[in-house]
Amino acid sequence: MKGLGVKAYIEIIRPSIVAMAAFGTFIGAFIAGAKLSQMLCLSLAAALIAGAGIVLNDYYDCEIDRINAPHRPLPSGRIKKSSAIAYALVLFAAGILLSSFVNAYCISLAAINTLLEFLYARNFKRIAIVGNAVDSWFAASTLIFGGLATLNLGAIWILSVIAFFANMGREIYGDIEDVKGDRALGLKTLPVVTSVEIAEFVARFFIILSVILSPLPYLLGIFGAKYLFFIGVADAVFIYSLFQPPKTNQKLTKLAMVIALFGFLAAGL
């Protein structure tokens, strides 16, 4: 039983999402020319804060998840709600502490994102577009978080904007996938307050916008052919995802974002 309990605490932080937060931060720090110790410290900090945010989100979404995802640790009863809150607070504190070992800019962003995680889980997530934008900021800010190690943010700003728009599209597709449970519980996500068709149009708009902007670092001479190759593959997956149902789109856009991150990494080599 003890082993099953540990497994639930790992499962609730969504290791794949936490890994992407860490990877994004590592890439941002790498592009900015940070030391290896700074890269590792900030990557772990980002992973802890992202994990804490996911736990907090599941805490506030427990009733929603009884409809949309009853298998998750909280609605299934494998983790108590009081334990989830304590777990989130420990992860947040550890993440902020780690970021303080780098510089004041990093600890400031860590503290800001911690506050935003609380507001997002409790309030913003339930507001159409606003919740999607805050979540997309979390995804984009991992690159900025890494770049703050040296304050060399020139190219990182452009990459962050591209990541923001791609994540906006992906998040809205996620709302479309969860529309049944969200409507039943009276949430005000975009497909609920408008329609699935309008939400899908907006999601496609953001993904296409990210694809249009993606060659910009190459065209500006910031990155070379290696970046263009990876970003071209990612863009192809993004475009293909637009013609798939929401659940498949979620998987494909996550794959495309991972490929794009490898493109960002290759660009910095």
Residue, then its C-alpha position, 0 to 999 in steps of 0.5 A: m500500500k505504501g508503494l501505491g501511495v508514493k505512486a499516486y504522489i508522482e502521478i498527480i504532478r503529471p511527470s511529462i508536463v513537469a519534465m517539459a517545464a524543466f526542459g524549457t527552463f534548461i533550454g532558456a538557460f542554455i541559450a542565455g549562456a548560463k552555467l551548468s549549475q544554474m541550468l540544473c538548479l533552475s530546471l529543478a525549481a521549474a519542475l517543482i513549481a510546475g508540479a505544485g501548480i498541477v497539484l493545486n489545480d487538481y485540488y480545486d478541480c476535484e469535483i470537475d474531475r469526478i466527471n472528466a477524469p475520475h481516475r486521477p489521484l484526488p477524485s479516486g480517493r488515493i490522495k486526500k485533499s488536505s494532503a494535496i494542499a500540504y504537498a503543493l505548499v512544500l513543492f512551491a517552497a522548494g522551488i522558490l528556495l532553489s531559484s534563490f540560489v541563482n539571482a533575485y530576478c529568478i526568485s522574483l519570477a518564481a514567486i510571481n508564478t507561484l501566486l499566479e498558480f494559486l489565482y489560476a487554479r482558484n479563479f482564472k481557469r474558469i474564465a474564458i480565454v483568461g485561463n488559457a492565457v495564464d496557463s500559456w504564460f506558464a509554458a512560455s515563462t519557463l524559457i524566460f525563467g532560464g534566461l534570467a540566469t544571465l539576463n541574456l533574453g534577446a532570442i528568448w523573447i521571440l521563442s516565448v511568444i511562439a510558445f505562448f501562442a502554440n500553447m493557447g491553441r492547445e489549451i483551448y482544444g483541451d477545453i473542447e475535450d472537457v466541454k461536457g464536464d465543464r458545462a455540467l458544472g457551470l464553468k465559463t470556458l470558451p466552448v461553453v460560453t460560445s460554442v465548440e465551433i467558435a472555440e475550435f476556430v480560435a484554437r486553430f487561429f493561435i496554432i496557425l499564428s505560432v506556425i507563421l511566427s516560428p521561422l522568425p528567428y531564422l529570418l532575423g539571422i538569430f538561429g541557423a538551419k538546425y533550428l529551421f529543420f526542427i521547427g519545420v517538423a514541429d510546424a508540420v505536426f501542428i498543422y496536421s493536428l488541426f484536422q484531428p479530434p480534440k483528444t488526438n490534437q492534445k497528443l499531437t500538439k504536445l509532441a510538436m512542442v517537444i520537437a520545437l523545444f529540441g529545435f530551440l536547443a539545437a539552435g543554441l549549440 
